[in-house]
Amino acid sequence: MQKRARAVRWGVPIAAVAVVAAAAGTGPVIAAVQGEPSLPDRTAEQLLADAARSSQTGKVPPMSGTVVETASLGLPALPGVSSGGSSPLALLSGSHQLKVWYGDAGRIRLMLPGEMSETDLIVNGGQAWLWDSAAGTATRLKTGEAGGPATPTSLPTSLRSAGTPQQAARDALKAAEGNTAISVDNDLTVAGRAAYQLVLTPKAAGSLVRDVRLALDGETLIPLRVQVYAKGATEPAFEVGFESVTFSPPAPENFEFTPPPGAKVEDGAVSSPDKSQAETTAGKDVTAAGKAARVVGEGWESVLVTPFPAAAAKGKDAGGAGDAGNVRGFEGADGAGAGALLDAALKAATPVSGTWGSGRLLRTKLVSALVTDDGRLVAGAVTPDVLYRAAGAHS
């Protein structure tokens, strides 16, 4: 028996995905067929404990590699969405690469290549730089709170949107804390390495997720790949994983950076890890556009309820950098591009109404979003009925 080891990509901001997800379909996924490896037998419980332990400790051995992210939501052709770009909007469809070098907690480099440019974050001890080759700008970074060096969790939007298998595995394991069937599939090969495959299957009837597949490195038990399948689909809707990886210390020069001649050098500050992300757990309020956002429900049926520009919700012109640029999930996106994206997505949405009110429903095979006429976005990887219940309970 042979396994299909796909190079994978994910890491799309859930609010942005929900807003622009206007149609269902299947996109191409890069695939490579390799022979099935043989690893020592481990039970589902053992692998789940290994994955949870890796997720909780956050410990990663020295390594370098290329992460490939694919979002195959079945989006229509929307302005501002290009598979070749490195903006947050571009990450909503197609395939993208993220190059990673990790020496230790104080030596990290992430590089997000674009068609004709690249964005780099280089952390080297007490120094941290953000290099934007398109703008020719080198920014010396400090966190807003402690004044220390920036970390990968305090990235600008474009780099923060790019995911890694470790981040995706943490999200999946959090959702799988209850109401989940767990099993072990056949061993497979990912990025040239033998890996176990742990399968998480939601039992929640309202979830659109068929299963989540975690590939764990057979030697280090580090997540190498995460695949998310929608119900009824034969190809992953989201994938993120290593195309290539080496578990050895990267060369020191990978963490060295000197602004090139002619570069504009700036000092900048970025906030510490986004509190909205850290506090977005069931039943907790967070801040969005000066109002309360909330995650309701649990596990696979968790739903985000957040403010949304009322004019855009009612189908009025959302162009420009106005309200669209002030909604969490669109920060850092080009204002005019985000506005045009909202206009196109909402025109493709279906008018709906119920006891909760009225609005427009946007669906893909994995994400549903309800934009209400009273100015709310209700979104999640759930059926529309789950969204309607959340909208009625949190009006």
Protein Blocks (a to p, Z undefined) as FASTA:
>chain_A
ZZddddddehiafklmmmmmmbgcddddddddddddddddddfklmmmmmmmmmmnopac
dddddddddddehpacdehiafkbmbfklmmgcjdddddddfblmlccdddddfkbccdd
ddehjaccdddfknopacddddfklopacdfklccfklmmpccfklmmmmmmmmmmgopa
cdddddddeehiacdddddddfbfkbcbfbdcddddfklopafbdcdddehiabdfbdcd
dfbdcdddddfklmgccddehiacdddddddddfklmmmcghiacdeehiacddedehjl
pccdddddfklmnopafehjklmmmpghigoiafklmmmmmmmmmmmpccdddfkbccdd
dddfkbccdddfkopacdddddfklmmmmmmmmZZ
